[in-house]
Amino acid sequence: MDLPRLTTIARDVVAAAERRLPAEVRTVAAQVPVCYEAVPNEAMLEEGWEADILGLFVGHEHGGDLRDDPAPLPPQILLFLENLWDYAEGDEEVFRDEVRLTYLHELGHYLGWDEDEVAQRGLE
């Protein structure tokens, strides 16, 4: 499937996931943009991220203290659509489910949850 179609599907899935969030979380979620990329870029790979990573949260977490960071990145959730499609083995329903789960997982990081807290909420 081509990237524009994957992006359309992923945007629809993320929008539906956001609508299902509790109101207070939905308000916070609206503050972090979701970026749809094909795959991680070279800089991410050079930082040590795996080439097949599905998603990534970058930037400061919600409510984080920015005083100690002279140049904080703006928060954003990155979803790597070709990797998600490969993970789904070309099955659109699996792709949709994995986009939703990956988005919620990365949103958890924006909310300040560590890997254990994300896992406790079933978002691993």
ROKE-978661 format. One record per atom (N, C-alpha, C): x, y, z; residue in three letters; residue number from 1. Coordinates in pm, whole numbers, plus 50000, padded with zeros to 5 digits. Atoms other than C-alpha are relative to their C-alpha. Example, Ala and Ser with C-alpha at 12.3 -4.5 7.8 and 13.67 -1.06 7.14 Angstrom:
residues 2
+-------+-------+-------+-----+-----+
|    xx |    yy |    zz |   r |   k |
+-------+-------+-------+-----+-----+
| 50089 | 49881 | 50000 | Ala |   1 |
| 51230 | 49550 | 50780 | Ala |   1 |
| 50090 | 50120 | 50000 | Ala |   1 |
| 49918 | 49881 | 49994 | Ser |   2 |
| 51367 | 49894 | 50714 | Ser |   2 |
| 49923 | 50109 | 50073 | Ser |   2 |
+-------+-------+-------+-----+-----+
END
This chain:
residues 124
+-------+-------+-------+-----+-----+
|    xx |    yy |    zz |   r |   k |
+-------+-------+-------+-----+-----+
| 50086 | 49883 | 50000 | Met |   1 |
| 50000 | 50000 | 50000 | Met |   1 |
| 50090 | 50123 | 50000 | Met |   1 |
| 49915 | 49881 | 50011 | Asp |   2 |
| 50130 | 50347 | 49924 | Asp |   2 |
| 49987 | 50089 | 50124 | Asp |   2 |
| 49992 | 49916 | 49880 | Leu |   3 |
| 50224 | 50606 | 50186 | Leu |   3 |
| 49881 | 50094 | 50015 | Leu |   3 |
| 50118 | 49914 | 49979 | Pro |   4 |
| 49938 | 50851 | 50117 | Pro |   4 |
| 49879 | 49922 | 50053 | Pro |   4 |
| 50113 | 50080 | 49950 | Arg |   5 |
| 49681 | 50573 | 50172 | Arg |   5 |
| 50025 | 49959 | 50145 | Arg |   5 |
| 49968 | 50037 | 49862 | Leu |   6 |
| 49859 | 50452 | 50489 | Leu |   6 |
| 49981 | 50120 | 50093 | Leu |   6 |
| 50015 | 49879 | 49920 | Thr |   7 |
| 49862 | 50812 | 50615 | Thr |   7 |
| 49853 | 50030 | 50025 | Thr |   7 |
| 50144 | 49976 | 49984 | Thr |   8 |
| 49489 | 50853 | 50555 | Thr |   8 |
| 49940 | 49904 | 50102 | Thr |   8 |
| 50051 | 50101 | 49905 | Ile |   9 |
| 49412 | 50530 | 50740 | Ile |   9 |
| 50047 | 50033 | 50140 | Ile |   9 |
| 49943 | 49973 | 49868 | Ala |  10 |
| 49646 | 50619 | 51027 | Ala |  10 |
| 49937 | 50124 | 50063 | Ala |  10 |
| 50064 | 49879 | 49946 | Arg |  11 |
| 49496 | 50968 | 51067 | Arg |  11 |
| 49859 | 49970 | 50050 | Arg |  11 |
| 50135 | 50039 | 49958 | Asp |  12 |
| 49146 | 50818 | 51083 | Asp |  12 |
| 50004 | 49920 | 50130 | Asp |  12 |
| 49987 | 50083 | 49880 | Val |  13 |
| 49259 | 50563 | 51344 | Val |  13 |
| 50035 | 50086 | 50122 | Val |  13 |
| 49960 | 49913 | 49889 | Val |  14 |
| 49430 | 50827 | 51560 | Val |  14 |
| 49884 | 50089 | 50043 | Val |  14 |
| 50115 | 49916 | 49966 | Ala |  15 |
| 49126 | 51056 | 51541 | Ala |  15 |
| 49895 | 49921 | 50078 | Ala |  15 |
| 50098 | 50083 | 49928 | Ala |  16 |
| 48898 | 50771 | 51650 | Ala |  16 |
| 50051 | 49966 | 50139 | Ala |  16 |
| 49943 | 50031 | 49869 | Ala |  17 |
| 49135 | 50678 | 51934 | Ala |  17 |
| 49989 | 50121 | 50093 | Ala |  17 |
| 50010 | 49878 | 49919 | Glu |  18 |
| 49139 | 51039 | 52054 | Glu |  18 |
| 49857 | 50023 | 50048 | Glu |  18 |
| 50140 | 49981 | 49961 | Arg |  19 |
| 48758 | 51055 | 52055 | Arg |  19 |
| 49960 | 49908 | 50115 | Arg |  19 |
| 50033 | 50097 | 49894 | Arg |  20 |
| 48752 | 50752 | 52289 | Arg |  20 |
| 50072 | 50027 | 50132 | Arg |  20 |
| 49926 | 49968 | 49877 | Leu |  21 |
| 48989 | 50906 | 52544 | Leu |  21 |
| 49908 | 50070 | 50099 | Leu |  21 |
| 50072 | 49918 | 49901 | Pro |  22 |
| 48852 | 51041 | 52871 | Pro |  22 |
| 50022 | 50148 | 49970 | Pro |  22 |
| 49997 | 49857 | 50036 | Ala |  23 |
| 48778 | 51414 | 52837 | Ala |  23 |
| 50128 | 50069 | 50044 | Ala |  23 |
| 49880 | 49930 | 49951 | Glu |  24 |
| 49071 | 51527 | 53054 | Glu |  24 |
| 50126 | 49956 | 49924 | Glu |  24 |
| 49885 | 50049 | 50077 | Val |  25 |
| 49317 | 51308 | 52859 | Val |  25 |
| 49990 | 50051 | 49856 | Val |  25 |
| 50022 | 49952 | 50137 | Arg |  26 |
| 49165 | 51409 | 52524 | Arg |  26 |
| 50050 | 50145 | 49986 | Arg |  26 |
| 49955 | 49860 | 50002 | Thr |  27 |
| 49234 | 51776 | 52609 | Thr |  27 |
| 50152 | 50007 | 49993 | Thr |  27 |
| 49853 | 50002 | 49999 | Val |  28 |
| 49600 | 51700 | 52681 | Val |  28 |
| 50052 | 49942 | 49869 | Val |  28 |
| 49957 | 50064 | 50125 | Ala |  29 |
| 49631 | 51472 | 52376 | Ala |  29 |
| 49994 | 50097 | 49883 | Ala |  29 |
| 50015 | 49904 | 50109 | Ala |  30 |
| 49516 | 51756 | 52152 | Ala |  30 |
| 50119 | 50095 | 49992 | Ala |  30 |
| 49886 | 49909 | 49996 | Gln |  31 |
| 49830 | 51948 | 52252 | Gln |  31 |
| 50125 | 49944 | 49933 | Gln |  31 |
| 49881 | 50061 | 50059 | Val |  32 |
| 50076 | 51702 | 52097 | Val |  32 |
| 49970 | 49957 | 49857 | Val |  32 |
| 50025 | 50038 | 50139 | Pro |  33 |
| 50095 | 51675 | 51719 | Pro |  33 |
| 50047 | 49857 | 49972 | Pro |  33 |
| 49961 | 50133 | 50048 | Val |  34 |
| 50114 | 51337 | 51550 | Val |  34 |
| 50055 | 50019 | 49859 | Val |  34 |
| 49934 | 49989 | 50129 | Cys |  35 |
| 50355 | 51317 | 51258 | Cys |  35 |
| 50007 | 49859 | 49939 | Cys |  35 |
| 50004 | 50128 | 50070 | Tyr |  36 |
| 50325 | 51039 | 51001 | Tyr |  36 |
| 50118 | 49995 | 49904 | Tyr |  36 |
| 49878 | 50015 | 50079 | Glu |  37 |
| 50657 | 50929 | 50855 | Glu |  37 |
| 50002 | 49858 | 49941 | Glu |  37 |
| 49986 | 50134 | 50059 | Ala |  38 |
| 50747 | 50637 | 50630 | Ala |  38 |
| 50083 | 49912 | 50093 | Ala |  38 |
| 49904 | 50074 | 49917 | Val |  39 |
| 51046 | 50521 | 50836 | Val |  39 |
| 50082 | 50101 | 50079 | Val |  39 |
| 49913 | 49907 | 49927 | Pro |  40 |
| 51289 | 50670 | 51090 | Pro |  40 |
| 50106 | 50059 | 49907 | Pro |  40 |
| 49897 | 49937 | 50082 | Asn |  41 |
| 51533 | 50918 | 50940 | Asn |  41 |
| 50140 | 49959 | 50046 | Asn |  41 |
| 49861 | 50037 | 49971 | Glu |  42 |
| 51911 | 50881 | 50939 | Glu |  42 |
| 50045 | 50047 | 50138 | Glu |  42 |
| 49959 | 49948 | 49869 | Ala |  43 |
| 51958 | 51100 | 51247 | Ala |  43 |
| 49948 | 49911 | 50113 | Ala |  43 |
| 50056 | 50089 | 49898 | Met |  44 |
| 51728 | 50873 | 51449 | Met |  44 |
| 50078 | 49869 | 50005 | Met |  44 |
| 49923 | 50125 | 50005 | Leu |  45 |
| 51916 | 50566 | 51332 | Leu |  45 |
| 50138 | 50020 | 50062 | Leu |  45 |
| 49869 | 49969 | 49943 | Glu |  46 |
| 52246 | 50732 | 51425 | Glu |  46 |
| 49993 | 50014 | 50151 | Glu |  46 |
| 50018 | 49990 | 49855 | Glu |  47 |
| 52104 | 50796 | 51774 | Glu |  47 |
| 49982 | 49862 | 50064 | Glu |  47 |
| 50011 | 50136 | 49947 | Gly |  48 |
| 52059 | 50420 | 51808 | Gly |  48 |
| 49862 | 49939 | 49993 | Gly |  48 |
| 50133 | 50059 | 50014 | Trp |  49 |
| 51691 | 50371 | 51730 | Trp |  49 |
| 50004 | 49894 | 49892 | Trp |  49 |
| 50006 | 50110 | 50096 | Glu |  50 |
| 51614 | 50049 | 51547 | Glu |  50 |
| 49928 | 50046 | 49873 | Glu |  50 |
| 50060 | 49962 | 50128 | Ala |  51 |
| 51522 | 50080 | 51179 | Ala |  51 |
| 49853 | 49959 | 49991 | Ala |  51 |
| 50138 | 50049 | 50009 | Asp |  52 |
| 51198 | 49890 | 51239 | Asp |  52 |
| 49910 | 50051 | 50114 | Asp |  52 |
| 50081 | 49943 | 49892 | Ile |  53 |
| 51070 | 50105 | 51528 | Ile |  53 |
| 49864 | 50043 | 49943 | Ile |  53 |
| 50135 | 49971 | 50047 | Leu |  54 |
| 50693 | 50159 | 51503 | Leu |  54 |
| 49957 | 50143 | 50030 | Leu |  54 |
| 50038 | 49865 | 49961 | Gly |  55 |
| 50656 | 50490 | 51685 | Gly |  55 |
| 50101 | 50055 | 50100 | Gly |  55 |
| 49906 | 49935 | 49910 | Leu |  56 |
| 50844 | 50740 | 51896 | Leu |  56 |
| 49940 | 50130 | 50050 | Leu |  56 |
| 50034 | 49870 | 49945 | Phe |  57 |
| 50763 | 51025 | 52130 | Phe |  57 |
| 50129 | 50078 | 50018 | Phe |  57 |
| 49884 | 49914 | 49981 | Val |  58 |
| 51011 | 51312 | 52118 | Val |  58 |
| 49953 | 50132 | 50060 | Val |  58 |
| 50032 | 49872 | 49940 | Gly |  59 |
| 51023 | 51639 | 52306 | Gly |  59 |
| 49974 | 49986 | 50149 | Gly |  59 |
| 50025 | 49999 | 49856 | His |  60 |
| 50926 | 51736 | 52656 | His |  60 |
| 49862 | 49942 | 50029 | His |  60 |
| 50129 | 50058 | 49962 | Glu |  61 |
| 50650 | 51550 | 52834 | Glu |  61 |
| 49907 | 50108 | 50054 | Glu |  61 |
| 50101 | 49907 | 49952 | His |  62 |
| 50329 | 51721 | 52937 | His |  62 |
| 50029 | 50037 | 50146 | His |  62 |
| 49976 | 49953 | 49864 | Gly |  63 |
| 50387 | 51932 | 53246 | Gly |  63 |
| 50144 | 49989 | 50044 | Gly |  63 |
| 49860 | 50014 | 49964 | Gly |  64 |
| 50762 | 51870 | 53234 | Gly |  64 |
| 50066 | 50133 | 50027 | Gly |  64 |
| 49925 | 49880 | 49965 | Asp |  65 |
| 51009 | 52120 | 53373 | Asp |  65 |
| 50102 | 50028 | 49890 | Asp |  65 |
| 49912 | 49965 | 50112 | Leu |  66 |
| 51185 | 52296 | 53086 | Leu |  66 |
| 50116 | 50089 | 50041 | Leu |  66 |
| 49897 | 49905 | 49957 | Arg |  67 |
| 51412 | 52517 | 53296 | Arg |  67 |
| 50141 | 49947 | 49983 | Arg |  67 |
| 49866 | 50057 | 50011 | Asp |  68 |
| 51706 | 52277 | 53277 | Asp |  68 |
| 50038 | 49965 | 49856 | Asp |  68 |
| 49974 | 50034 | 50139 | Asp |  69 |
| 51681 | 52232 | 52900 | Asp |  69 |
| 50006 | 50130 | 49918 | Asp |  69 |
| 49986 | 49872 | 50070 | Pro |  70 |
| 51821 | 52530 | 52705 | Pro |  70 |
| 49932 | 50002 | 49863 | Pro |  70 |
| 50063 | 50006 | 50133 | Ala |  71 |
| 51671 | 52411 | 52373 | Ala |  71 |
| 49907 | 49879 | 49993 | Ala |  71 |
| 50089 | 50117 | 49999 | Pro |  72 |
| 51377 | 52179 | 52439 | Pro |  72 |
| 49933 | 49978 | 49865 | Pro |  72 |
| 50075 | 50034 | 50121 | Leu |  73 |
| 51221 | 51998 | 52147 | Leu |  73 |
| 49851 | 50014 | 50028 | Leu |  73 |
| 50145 | 50001 | 49979 | Pro |  74 |
| 50852 | 52055 | 52099 | Pro |  74 |
| 49952 | 49856 | 50002 | Pro |  74 |
| 50047 | 50138 | 49994 | Pro |  75 |
| 50659 | 51742 | 52188 | Pro |  75 |
| 49931 | 49961 | 49869 | Pro |  75 |
| 50070 | 50056 | 50115 | Gln |  76 |
| 50542 | 51522 | 51903 | Gln |  76 |
| 50008 | 49849 | 50003 | Gln |  76 |
| 50005 | 50145 | 50014 | Ile |  77 |
| 50444 | 51166 | 51835 | Ile |  77 |
| 50028 | 49968 | 49854 | Ile |  77 |
| 49966 | 50044 | 50135 | Leu |  78 |
| 50602 | 51003 | 51532 | Leu |  78 |
| 49949 | 49858 | 49981 | Leu |  78 |
| 50044 | 50135 | 50036 | Leu |  79 |
| 50434 | 50704 | 51370 | Leu |  79 |
| 50065 | 49965 | 49867 | Leu |  79 |
| 49926 | 50043 | 50118 | Phe |  80 |
| 50641 | 50512 | 51115 | Phe |  80 |
| 49916 | 49901 | 49922 | Phe |  80 |
| 50107 | 50074 | 50065 | Leu |  81 |
| 50380 | 50390 | 50872 | Leu |  81 |
| 50046 | 49879 | 49919 | Leu |  81 |
| 49952 | 50117 | 50075 | Glu |  82 |
| 50585 | 50163 | 50647 | Glu |  82 |
| 50041 | 49888 | 50097 | Glu |  82 |
| 49964 | 50102 | 49899 | Asn |  83 |
| 50721 | 49986 | 50957 | Asn |  83 |
| 49874 | 49937 | 50059 | Asn |  83 |
| 50125 | 50053 | 49947 | Leu |  84 |
| 50369 | 49951 | 51096 | Leu |  84 |
| 49933 | 49908 | 49897 | Leu |  84 |
| 50058 | 50083 | 50105 | Trp |  85 |
| 50249 | 49813 | 50761 | Trp |  85 |
| 50075 | 49868 | 49988 | Trp |  85 |
| 49920 | 50123 | 50003 | Asp |  86 |
| 50537 | 49565 | 50752 | Asp |  86 |
| 49969 | 49911 | 50120 | Asp |  86 |
| 50033 | 50074 | 49878 | Tyr |  87 |
| 50461 | 49464 | 51111 | Tyr |  87 |
| 49866 | 49930 | 49985 | Tyr |  87 |
| 50134 | 50055 | 50021 | Ala |  88 |
| 50099 | 49405 | 51010 | Ala |  88 |
| 49997 | 49897 | 49887 | Ala |  88 |
| 49987 | 50095 | 50111 | Glu |  89 |
| 50221 | 49189 | 50720 | Glu |  89 |
| 49895 | 50025 | 49892 | Glu |  89 |
| 50091 | 49964 | 50107 | Gly |  90 |
| 49997 | 49379 | 50481 | Gly |  90 |
| 49852 | 49980 | 50031 | Gly |  90 |
| 50140 | 50019 | 49959 | Asp |  91 |
| 49676 | 49316 | 50678 | Asp |  91 |
| 49948 | 50135 | 50054 | Asp |  91 |
| 50047 | 49867 | 49963 | Glu |  92 |
| 49478 | 49642 | 50702 | Glu |  92 |
| 49942 | 50005 | 50141 | Glu |  92 |
| 50057 | 49999 | 49865 | Glu |  93 |
| 49291 | 49547 | 51020 | Glu |  93 |
| 50109 | 49993 | 50107 | Glu |  93 |
| 49888 | 50006 | 49907 | Val |  94 |
| 49614 | 49453 | 51196 | Val |  94 |
| 50072 | 50134 | 50001 | Val |  94 |
| 49937 | 49868 | 50010 | Phe |  95 |
| 49767 | 49779 | 51070 | Phe |  95 |
| 49923 | 50103 | 50083 | Phe |  95 |
| 50083 | 49905 | 49925 | Arg |  96 |
| 49475 | 49979 | 51213 | Arg |  96 |
| 50017 | 49979 | 50151 | Arg |  96 |
| 49987 | 50029 | 49857 | Asp |  97 |
| 49501 | 49806 | 51549 | Asp |  97 |
| 50137 | 50041 | 50053 | Asp |  97 |
| 49864 | 49966 | 49955 | Glu |  98 |
| 49877 | 49854 | 51568 | Glu |  98 |
| 50024 | 50151 | 49999 | Glu |  98 |
| 49991 | 49853 | 49999 | Val |  99 |
| 49851 | 50223 | 51473 | Val |  99 |
| 49937 | 50053 | 50128 | Val |  99 |
| 50069 | 49956 | 49878 | Arg | 100 |
| 49600 | 50271 | 51756 | Arg | 100 |
| 50084 | 49973 | 50124 | Arg | 100 |
| 49922 | 50037 | 49883 | Leu | 101 |
| 49812 | 50085 | 52009 | Leu | 101 |
| 50130 | 50080 | 50007 | Leu | 101 |
| 49875 | 49924 | 50001 | Thr | 102 |
| 50135 | 50258 | 51903 | Thr | 102 |
| 49975 | 50146 | 50035 | Thr | 102 |
| 50035 | 49862 | 49965 | Tyr | 103 |
| 49969 | 50600 | 51918 | Tyr | 103 |
| 49976 | 50013 | 50150 | Tyr | 103 |
| 50031 | 49993 | 49856 | Leu | 104 |
| 49833 | 50532 | 52268 | Leu | 104 |
| 50125 | 49980 | 50084 | Leu | 104 |
| 49873 | 50024 | 49929 | His | 105 |
| 50172 | 50398 | 52380 | His | 105 |
| 50083 | 50129 | 50004 | His | 105 |
| 49919 | 49877 | 50006 | Glu | 106 |
| 50352 | 50713 | 52263 | Glu | 106 |
| 49930 | 50115 | 50073 | Glu | 106 |
| 50074 | 49901 | 49923 | Leu | 107 |
| 50077 | 50932 | 52408 | Leu | 107 |
| 50027 | 49981 | 50149 | Leu | 107 |
| 49966 | 50029 | 49861 | Gly | 108 |
| 50146 | 50760 | 52739 | Gly | 108 |
| 50134 | 50062 | 50039 | Gly | 108 |
| 49870 | 49937 | 49971 | His | 109 |
| 50507 | 50877 | 52717 | His | 109 |
| 49986 | 50152 | 50009 | His | 109 |
| 50024 | 49856 | 49992 | Tyr | 110 |
| 50387 | 51232 | 52649 | Tyr | 110 |
| 49938 | 50036 | 50135 | Tyr | 110 |
| 50064 | 49976 | 49871 | Leu | 111 |
| 50176 | 51204 | 52964 | Leu | 111 |
| 50095 | 49977 | 50118 | Leu | 111 |
| 49900 | 50017 | 49896 | Gly | 112 |
| 50494 | 51120 | 53154 | Gly | 112 |
| 50011 | 49859 | 50055 | Gly | 112 |
| 49994 | 50138 | 49953 | Trp | 113 |
| 50442 | 50746 | 53195 | Trp | 113 |
| 50127 | 49934 | 49948 | Trp | 113 |
| 49883 | 50076 | 50043 | Asp | 114 |
| 50755 | 50532 | 53188 | Asp | 114 |
| 49952 | 49867 | 49938 | Asp | 114 |
| 50036 | 50126 | 50067 | Glu | 115 |
| 50765 | 50191 | 53014 | Glu | 115 |
| 49915 | 49910 | 50089 | Glu | 115 |
| 50079 | 50083 | 49909 | Asp | 116 |
| 50631 | 50011 | 53323 | Asp | 116 |
| 49857 | 50051 | 50013 | Asp | 116 |
| 50133 | 49944 | 49989 | Glu | 117 |
| 50339 | 50249 | 53359 | Glu | 117 |
| 49919 | 49983 | 49871 | Glu | 117 |
| 50066 | 50023 | 50129 | Val | 118 |
| 50261 | 50221 | 52987 | Val | 118 |
| 49954 | 49854 | 49994 | Val | 118 |
| 50035 | 50143 | 50002 | Ala | 119 |
| 50266 | 49841 | 53020 | Ala | 119 |
| 49885 | 49970 | 50094 | Ala | 119 |
| 50109 | 50022 | 49904 | Gln | 120 |
| 50040 | 49849 | 53328 | Gln | 120 |
| 49865 | 50041 | 49945 | Gln | 120 |
| 50125 | 49954 | 50061 | Arg | 121 |
| 49782 | 50029 | 53119 | Arg | 121 |
| 49968 | 49922 | 49871 | Arg | 121 |
| 50025 | 50083 | 50117 | Gly | 122 |
| 49802 | 49763 | 52845 | Gly | 122 |
| 50040 | 50061 | 49868 | Gly | 122 |
| 49960 | 49929 | 50121 | Leu | 123 |
| 49978 | 49987 | 52594 | Leu | 123 |
| 50141 | 49962 | 49955 | Leu | 123 |
| 49865 | 50042 | 50043 | Glu | 124 |
| 50292 | 49785 | 52532 | Glu | 124 |
| 49998 | 49934 | 49867 | Glu | 124 |
+-------+-------+-------+-----+-----+
END
